[in-house]
Amino acid sequence: MPTRPCWVEIRTRSLEENYRFLQSLAAPHAELLAIVKANAYGHSLDLCAPAAVRAGARWLGVTSVEEGVAARALCPEARILVIGGIFPGQGAAVVEHGLTPVAWERWQLDELESAAHAAGAPAGSLPVHLEIDTGMSRQGVSPEQIGAALARFVPESPLKLEGVMTHLFAADEADGAVTEAQLAQMAEVLRRVEDTGLYAEWFNVGSSAALLAGQAGEIAALADRHGMKTMMRPGLALYGLAPQFDPGFEPREPASLTAARAQLQPVLSWKTRVTSLRSVPAGAVVGYNGTFVASEPMRLALLAVGYADGLDRRLGNRFSLLVRGVRAPLVGRISMDQAVLDVTEIPGVEAGDEVVILGTQGTETITALDHAEAAGTIPWEVFTRIGQRVQRVAV
Ligand SMILES: *Cc1c(COP(=O)(O)O)cnc(C)c1O
């Protein structure tokens, strides 16, 4: 059955090329884990997780055990890291589906250990990545308290310390001082791990910004000292967008960032169609609360997209979309399921015309960053808020 025309097109080939490009930036220092959390940043886990694996990703990153179970069904061979940690009662699913949990709370280690025992798992068979809080105050053991966590990884435990992880949350800042301080803390943590007689295979750090800031070499040097391998975790860049960096970098931004701007390809386009057209006289009110009043006779196009599809309500009267290759302003408030474009100046617009909400039409392009700037948010939020009812189609 034909559906309401509001859809997202996903170019999985672009995602594959982005992954290979990013891996070439990381090589030989780091292996990349492909972040596919939150339905692959709204791009469809079903389409994107297998594409990342085709491109060579051996590791996928998801938020939750539920997302991990979904990713496992799609990618039977991949390692799947649950970066948001586990919740009470989820240990059994971690074991059953072969997921790799990030953990930092004592009760999480208890939960995993008892689930592994219940499944008859042998010693050292359940890999865990231990998160360290190096300044974000979000999740992770503080470096001072790491001793108690490390003491859990005794040889007879089913738990194995496979990774030591942290989040470099300020890699986009020009002076790099926060990242330096975090890496100094991690150097100390890795020394503690070694002193305890443990060996973790992976030093697991950073996001797109840390990778594109060209820090893989410096990070890997730290891991090398302990015979560890480095894993980095790009998300946004995989979907074709280089994060905005602190303008303090300009004009000497990192070469890897410049290369990324030229190489990365957007994976997602978001489209709708003109539902119907009407001509209104001067004085006509458009949409809820009459926030737009026609100052002259106008031609208006109704669209099958609204805020329930993820089109930010704050874009009403302050953004434009593409129809017939031209930018047409959104007028009036955005409704839950509909929005209105002013097409007065665009000849020939007809019902059924394709409208690009995000993406390219002719020579014009609207990016997730354009949406984010108009709505006062960040591209990550723009992508992840595209509604569940918007179909994702591979192209
Ligand atoms: C989401 C996330 C990432 C990816 O971040 P990007 O900025 O999108 O590259 C990396 N690590 C962790 C822990 C995350 O939660």
The ligand as an ORCA input file, in Angstrom:
! r2SCAN-3c Opt
* xyz 0 1
  C      27.611      8.560     21.158
  C      28.969      8.219     21.650
  C      30.083      8.260     20.793
  C      30.011      8.817     19.391
  O      30.058     10.227     19.391
  P      30.107     11.098     18.051
  O      30.378     12.457     18.554
  O      28.776     10.986     17.402
  O      31.198     10.558     17.216
  C      31.285      7.793     21.293
  N      31.392      7.336     22.554
  C      30.360      7.316     23.409
  C      30.536      6.808     24.794
  C      29.109      7.763     22.993
  O      28.085      7.751     23.840
*
